[in-house]
Amino acid sequence: MTGLTSLGYLSIVTHHLGATGFGTLVLIQTYIQIIADLTTFQSSQAVIRYGTICLERNNQIALQQLLKFTTLLDLIGVVVGLAIAVIIAPYISSYIGWNQAIITQVQWCSLIILFTSTATPKGLLQLYNRFDLLAFQITIPTLISMLGAMVATILNAPLWGYLLVWFLAQASGGLLLFLVGWREAWKRNLLKNINWSLMNLSQNHPGLLKFCIVSNFDSSLPMVMRQASPLVVGIFATPSAAGLFQVSYELSTPLKEIAQILTQSIYPELARLESQEKRRLFATLLLKSTAIAISIGVLIFIISVCLGRIVLKFAFGETFISAYGILVLLVAAEIFTMGNCALEPAFYAIGKPSFPLRVNAIAILGVYLPLLLVLTKFFGIVGAGIATLSSTSLILILNSLLIWPQLRHR
């Protein structure tokens, strides 16, 4: 359902705004999203890793301390992110071609960052296997986006109308995740008799702060990779090229969503097997989930190759058929992302978050960003696709080579 509503939203917006208007919308969203990804802590991983240990030991006080610590990180991240987004918007505008009206709209839309402090409630839902609530929460923003785009089109709204739709959709999704996550904590009596002191929050969790910092950088790097491409395309090419790239990116979203769901479901199970020292079952689950994920990716790639041009033509219009090449490259890149969806959680489950961080740093900072800048300058959006494919394949190869020696050693 999420994929269909996303496709419907994109079809409506691209038909109304055209490639250039849609590209401008994409650049605004990308700018805000990059800052949010870099500044907000991905503390859900810490909630799962250390929360699993707390549940195994039936230590509620330690779990409460953990939740206070990660929530504090969430709040610090969104405040810093909002300040950065508002302050640097006028400076980046000269590279993208934003006028003063768009700069003002960007600064107001940056308030969406306040609704991204949801890592801790997300981790709580994963910790207690409430993937039904996570799946439901994912559908809300896409549904609101599609309905809001329909209203904006009927009213013949300008660009700011679609920005308002995006803001309301993302804010609703973030607020809902925040509420259902903490409601789950309340149902589990985690808030009962809680001590709200902020002193010594990590004393029951050795290495917690280091884990959070490392995992945040590790999670932020792939997010930056996904968000940097349309921004670089917009700088070196045109807003319309950024729009073409984003359409192809969104059509590869089903693979991203499947990978995200697999990661969210596999990580808690791997963490439990590790805490129970069931190493053989750990390795078996890792192998099976990786094989299944890659198989799904290959199947969707074949479908994209066969039907890509038809979908681009009838869903978005003749102008967007030229995005077929980049679509094939991005879907191919997501096959490797699918293969990696169980490997990174495995590192976190065994308490080795520094390994995927190093891999991501090499692949993204050392390979992806240089290739993105050079290839996009000379080959446009196809160059951005080649850079993405190169980095995702390298990440899968390096993680595969590193995880098995760790498992054998343990």
C-alpha positions as CSV (number, residue, x, y, z in Angstrom):
1,M,0.0,0.0,0.0
2,T,2.8,2.4,0.9
3,G,4.4,1.9,-2.6
4,L,1.1,2.6,-4.4
5,T,0.4,5.7,-2.4
6,S,3.9,7.0,-2.9
7,L,3.6,6.4,-6.6
8,G,0.2,8.2,-6.7
9,Y,1.7,11.2,-4.8
10,L,4.7,11.4,-7.2
11,S,2.4,11.2,-10.2
12,I,0.2,14.0,-9.0
13,V,3.1,16.3,-8.1
14,T,5.2,15.8,-11.2
15,H,2.2,16.3,-13.5
16,H,1.3,19.6,-11.8
17,L,4.7,21.1,-11.1
18,G,6.7,19.6,-14.0
19,A,10.3,18.5,-13.9
20,T,11.7,21.9,-12.9
21,G,9.1,22.6,-10.1
22,F,9.3,19.1,-8.8
23,G,13.1,19.3,-8.8
24,T,13.0,22.5,-6.7
25,L,10.7,20.7,-4.3
26,V,13.1,17.8,-4.1
27,L,16.1,20.1,-3.4
28,I,14.3,21.8,-0.5
29,Q,13.3,18.4,1.0
30,T,16.8,17.0,0.5
31,Y,18.5,20.0,2.1
32,I,16.4,19.6,5.3
33,Q,16.6,15.8,5.3
34,I,20.4,15.8,5.1
35,I,20.7,18.1,8.1
36,A,18.2,16.1,10.1
37,D,20.0,12.9,9.3
38,L,23.4,14.3,10.3
39,T,22.3,15.9,13.6
40,T,19.7,13.5,15.0
41,F,21.0,10.5,16.8
42,Q,20.0,7.0,15.6
43,S,19.5,5.9,19.2
44,S,17.1,3.2,18.4
45,Q,20.1,0.9,17.9
46,A,21.3,1.5,21.4
47,V,17.8,0.9,22.8
48,I,17.7,-2.5,21.1
49,R,21.3,-3.5,21.9
50,Y,21.3,-2.5,25.6
51,G,17.5,-2.9,26.1
52,T,17.7,-6.6,25.2
53,I,20.3,-7.1,27.9
54,C,18.1,-5.3,30.4
55,L,15.2,-7.5,29.5
56,E,17.3,-10.7,29.8
57,R,18.4,-9.6,33.3
58,N,15.0,-8.2,34.2
59,N,16.6,-4.9,35.2
60,Q,13.9,-2.3,34.8
61,I,15.8,0.5,36.5
62,A,18.7,0.1,34.0
63,L,16.2,0.1,31.1
64,Q,14.7,3.3,32.4
65,Q,18.1,4.9,32.6
66,L,18.8,3.8,29.1
67,L,15.6,5.4,27.8
68,K,16.3,8.7,29.6
69,F,19.8,8.8,28.0
70,T,18.7,8.1,24.5
71,T,15.7,10.5,24.7
72,L,18.1,13.2,25.9
73,L,20.3,12.6,22.8
74,D,17.2,12.7,20.6
75,L,16.2,16.1,21.9
76,I,19.7,17.6,21.7
77,G,20.0,16.4,18.1
78,V,16.7,18.0,16.8
79,V,17.5,21.4,18.5
80,V,21.0,21.5,16.9
81,G,19.6,20.4,13.6
82,L,16.9,23.1,13.4
83,A,19.4,25.8,14.3
84,I,21.8,24.7,11.6
85,A,19.1,24.4,8.9
86,V,17.8,27.9,9.5
87,I,21.2,29.5,9.7
88,I,22.9,28.1,6.6
89,A,19.9,28.2,4.2
90,P,20.8,31.7,2.9
91,Y,24.4,30.6,2.2
92,I,23.6,27.5,0.3
93,S,20.9,29.2,-1.8
94,S,23.5,30.8,-4.1
95,Y,24.7,27.4,-5.2
96,I,21.1,26.1,-5.9
97,G,19.5,29.2,-7.2
98,W,16.9,29.8,-4.4
99,N,15.4,33.3,-4.2
100,Q,14.5,35.0,-0.9
101,A,10.9,33.7,-1.0
102,I,12.2,30.1,-1.3
103,I,14.8,30.7,1.5
104,T,12.0,31.8,3.8
105,Q,10.0,28.7,3.0
106,V,13.0,26.5,3.6
107,Q,13.6,28.0,7.0
108,W,9.9,27.6,8.0
109,C,9.9,24.0,6.7
110,S,13.0,23.2,8.8
111,L,10.7,23.0,11.8
112,I,10.0,19.5,10.5
113,I,13.3,18.5,12.2
114,L,11.5,18.9,15.6
115,F,9.4,15.9,14.7
116,T,12.3,13.6,14.0
117,S,13.1,13.0,17.7
118,T,11.6,9.5,17.3
119,A,14.6,7.2,17.6
120,T,13.9,6.1,21.1
121,P,10.2,5.3,20.6
122,K,11.1,3.5,17.4
123,G,13.6,1.4,19.3
124,L,11.0,0.6,21.9
125,L,8.6,-0.8,19.3
126,Q,11.4,-2.9,17.8
127,L,12.5,-4.1,21.2
128,Y,9.0,-5.4,22.0
129,N,8.4,-6.8,18.4
130,R,5.6,-4.3,17.7
131,F,6.4,-4.3,14.0
132,D,2.7,-4.0,13.3
133,L,2.7,-0.5,14.7
134,L,5.8,0.4,12.8
135,A,4.3,-0.8,9.6
136,F,1.1,1.2,10.3
137,Q,3.1,4.3,11.1
138,I,5.0,4.1,7.8
139,T,1.7,4.2,5.8
140,I,0.4,7.5,7.4
141,P,2.9,10.0,5.9
142,T,2.5,8.5,2.4
143,L,-1.3,8.5,2.6
144,I,-1.4,12.1,3.8
145,S,1.0,13.1,1.1
146,M,-1.2,11.7,-1.6
147,L,-4.4,13.1,-0.3
148,G,-2.8,16.5,0.3
149,A,-1.3,16.5,-3.2
150,M,-4.8,15.9,-4.6
151,V,-6.2,18.8,-2.7
152,A,-3.2,21.1,-3.7
153,T,-3.8,20.2,-7.3
154,I,-7.5,20.9,-7.2
155,L,-6.7,24.3,-5.7
156,N,-3.9,24.8,-8.2
157,A,-1.5,25.5,-5.4
158,P,2.0,26.9,-6.0
159,L,5.2,25.3,-4.8
160,W,4.6,26.3,-1.1
161,G,1.3,24.4,-1.1
162,Y,3.1,21.1,-1.8
163,L,5.8,22.0,0.8
164,L,3.0,22.4,3.3
165,V,1.6,19.0,2.3
166,W,5.0,17.4,2.8
167,F,5.4,19.2,6.2
168,L,2.1,18.0,7.5
169,A,2.7,14.4,6.3
170,Q,6.1,14.1,7.9
171,A,5.0,15.8,11.1
172,S,2.0,13.5,11.4
173,G,4.2,10.4,10.9
174,G,6.8,11.6,13.5
175,L,4.2,12.5,16.0
176,L,2.4,9.2,15.6
177,L,5.6,7.2,16.1
178,F,6.4,9.2,19.2
179,L,3.0,8.5,20.7
180,V,2.7,4.8,19.9
181,G,6.3,4.2,21.1
182,W,5.8,5.8,24.4
183,R,2.4,4.3,24.8
184,E,4.1,0.9,24.5
185,A,6.5,1.9,27.2
186,W,3.6,2.9,29.4
187,K,1.8,-0.4,28.8
188,R,5.0,-2.3,29.8
189,N,5.2,-0.2,33.0
190,L,8.5,1.3,32.0
191,L,7.4,4.7,33.2
192,K,6.2,3.4,36.6
193,N,8.2,4.8,39.5
194,I,10.7,6.2,37.1
195,N,13.4,8.5,38.5
196,W,13.6,11.6,36.3
197,S,17.1,12.5,37.5
198,L,19.6,13.0,34.6
199,M,22.7,12.0,36.6
200,N,24.8,8.9,35.8
201,L,22.4,7.7,33.1
202,S,25.0,5.4,31.5
203,Q,26.5,3.8,34.6
204,N,24.6,0.5,34.1
205,H,25.6,0.4,30.4
206,P,29.4,0.2,29.8
207,G,30.3,1.8,26.5
208,L,26.9,3.3,25.9
209,L,28.0,6.8,24.8
210,K,30.7,5.4,22.5
211,F,28.1,3.0,21.0
212,C,25.7,5.8,20.4
213,I,28.3,8.1,18.7
214,V,29.7,5.3,16.5
215,S,26.3,4.0,15.5
216,N,25.1,7.5,14.8
217,F,27.9,8.2,12.4
218,D,27.5,4.7,10.8
219,S,23.7,5.3,10.3
220,S,24.2,8.9,9.1
221,L,26.6,8.0,6.3
222,P,24.2,5.8,4.3
223,M,21.5,8.4,4.8
224,V,23.8,11.2,3.5
225,M,24.6,9.0,0.5
226,R,20.9,8.7,-0.3
227,Q,20.2,12.4,0.2
228,A,23.4,13.9,-1.3
229,S,22.8,12.7,-4.9
230,P,19.8,15.0,-5.8
231,L,21.5,17.9,-4.1
232,V,24.7,17.4,-6.1
233,V,22.7,16.9,-9.3
234,G,20.9,20.1,-8.6
235,I,24.1,22.0,-8.1
236,F,26.0,20.6,-11.1
237,A,23.0,20.2,-13.5
238,T,19.6,21.7,-13.1
239,P,16.5,21.4,-10.8
240,S,14.8,19.4,-13.5
241,A,17.6,16.9,-13.5
242,A,17.2,16.6,-9.8
243,G,13.6,15.9,-10.4
244,L,14.3,13.1,-12.8
245,F,16.8,11.6,-10.4
246,Q,14.3,11.7,-7.5
247,V,11.6,10.0,-9.5
248,S,13.9,7.1,-10.2
249,Y,15.0,7.1,-6.6
250,E,11.4,6.9,-5.4
251,L,10.6,4.1,-7.8
252,S,13.4,2.1,-6.1
253,T,11.8,2.8,-2.8
254,P,10.0,-0.6,-2.4
255,L,13.4,-2.2,-2.1
256,K,14.5,0.3,0.4
257,E,11.4,-0.2,2.5
258,I,11.7,-4.0,2.3
259,A,15.4,-3.7,3.4
260,Q,14.4,-1.4,6.3
261,I,11.7,-3.8,7.5
262,L,14.0,-6.7,7.3
263,T,16.7,-4.8,9.2
264,Q,14.2,-3.8,11.9
265,S,12.9,-7.3,12.3
266,I,16.3,-9.1,12.2
267,Y,18.2,-6.9,14.6
268,P,16.2,-7.6,17.8
269,E,16.3,-11.4,17.0
270,L,20.1,-11.3,16.4
271,A,20.5,-9.3,19.7
272,R,18.5,-12.0,21.6
273,L,20.5,-14.9,20.1
274,E,23.7,-13.1,20.9
275,S,22.6,-12.4,24.5
276,Q,21.7,-16.1,24.9
277,E,25.0,-17.2,23.3
278,K,23.2,-19.2,20.5
279,R,25.9,-18.5,18.0
280,R,25.1,-21.3,15.5
281,L,21.5,-20.1,15.2
282,F,22.8,-16.6,14.9
283,A,24.9,-17.5,11.8
284,T,22.1,-19.6,10.3
285,L,19.6,-16.7,10.6
286,L,22.2,-14.3,9.1
287,L,22.8,-16.6,6.1
288,K,19.1,-17.2,5.4
289,S,18.0,-13.6,5.7
290,T,20.8,-12.4,3.4
291,A,19.9,-15.0,0.7
292,I,16.2,-14.1,0.9
293,A,16.9,-10.4,0.7
294,I,19.1,-10.7,-2.3
295,S,16.6,-12.9,-4.1
296,I,13.8,-10.3,-3.6
297,G,16.1,-7.6,-4.9
298,V,17.0,-9.5,-8.1
299,L,13.3,-10.2,-8.8
300,I,12.3,-6.5,-8.5
301,F,15.3,-5.6,-10.6
302,I,14.1,-7.8,-13.5
303,I,10.6,-6.2,-13.2
304,S,12.1,-2.7,-13.3
305,V,14.1,-3.5,-16.4
306,C,11.0,-4.9,-18.2
307,L,8.4,-2.3,-17.1
308,G,10.5,0.8,-16.2
309,R,9.8,2.8,-19.3
310,I,6.1,2.1,-19.3
311,V,5.8,3.2,-15.6
312,L,7.8,6.4,-16.2
313,K,5.7,7.3,-19.2
314,F,2.2,6.7,-17.9
315,A,2.8,7.6,-14.2
316,F,4.9,10.8,-14.7
317,G,4.7,11.8,-18.4
318,E,6.9,11.8,-21.5
319,T,9.5,14.1,-19.9
320,F,10.4,11.5,-17.3
321,I,11.1,8.6,-19.7
322,S,14.7,9.8,-19.9
323,A,15.1,8.7,-16.3
324,Y,15.0,5.0,-17.3
325,G,18.8,4.6,-17.3
326,I,19.2,6.0,-13.8
327,L,16.2,3.9,-12.6
328,V,18.0,0.7,-13.7
329,L,21.2,1.7,-12.0
330,L,19.5,2.7,-8.7
331,V,17.4,-0.5,-8.5
332,A,20.6,-2.5,-9.2
333,A,22.3,-0.6,-6.4
334,E,19.5,-1.6,-4.0
335,I,20.1,-5.3,-4.6
336,F,23.4,-4.8,-2.7
337,T,21.6,-2.8,-0.1
338,M,19.2,-5.7,0.4
339,G,22.1,-8.1,0.8
340,N,23.5,-5.8,3.5
341,C,20.3,-5.5,5.5
342,A,21.2,-8.3,7.9
343,L,25.0,-7.8,8.0
344,E,25.1,-4.4,9.7
345,P,22.6,-5.5,12.4
346,A,24.8,-8.5,13.0
347,F,27.7,-6.2,13.9
348,Y,25.5,-4.2,16.3
349,A,24.2,-7.4,17.9
350,I,27.7,-8.6,18.8
351,G,28.7,-5.1,20.0
352,K,31.0,-4.2,17.1
353,P,29.4,-1.0,15.6
354,S,32.9,0.3,14.6
355,F,33.2,-2.3,11.8
356,P,30.3,-1.1,9.7
357,L,31.3,2.5,10.5
358,R,34.7,2.0,8.9
359,V,33.2,0.2,6.0
360,N,30.7,3.0,5.4
361,A,33.4,5.6,5.8
362,I,35.6,3.9,3.2
363,A,32.7,3.3,0.7
364,I,30.9,6.6,1.1
365,L,33.5,9.1,1.9
366,G,36.3,7.5,0.0
367,V,34.4,6.1,-3.1
368,Y,30.9,7.5,-3.3
369,L,31.3,11.2,-2.7
370,P,34.4,11.6,-5.0
371,L,32.7,9.6,-7.8
372,L,29.4,11.5,-7.3
373,L,31.1,14.9,-7.7
374,V,33.2,13.8,-10.7
375,L,30.8,11.6,-12.6
376,T,27.8,13.9,-12.1
377,K,29.8,16.8,-13.5
378,F,30.6,14.9,-16.7
379,F,27.7,12.5,-17.1
380,G,24.8,14.1,-15.2
381,I,22.3,11.9,-13.4
382,V,23.7,8.6,-14.8
383,G,27.0,9.5,-13.1
384,A,25.2,9.8,-9.8
385,G,23.7,6.3,-10.4
386,I,27.1,4.8,-11.1
387,A,28.5,6.3,-7.9
388,T,25.6,4.8,-5.9
389,L,26.0,1.4,-7.5
390,S,29.8,1.4,-6.8
391,S,29.4,2.3,-3.2
392,T,26.6,-0.1,-2.3
393,S,28.4,-3.1,-3.9
394,L,31.6,-2.2,-2.0
395,I,29.7,-2.0,1.3
396,L,28.2,-5.5,0.8
397,I,31.6,-7.0,-0.1
398,L,33.5,-5.5,2.8
399,N,30.8,-6.3,5.4
400,S,30.7,-9.9,4.1
401,L,34.4,-10.3,4.4
402,L,34.5,-8.8,8.0
403,I,31.5,-10.4,9.7
404,W,32.4,-14.1,9.3
405,P,35.9,-13.9,11.0
406,Q,34.2,-12.2,13.9
407,L,31.5,-14.9,14.2
408,R,34.2,-17.7,14.0
409,H,36.2,-16.0,16.7
410,R,33.2,-15.8,19.0
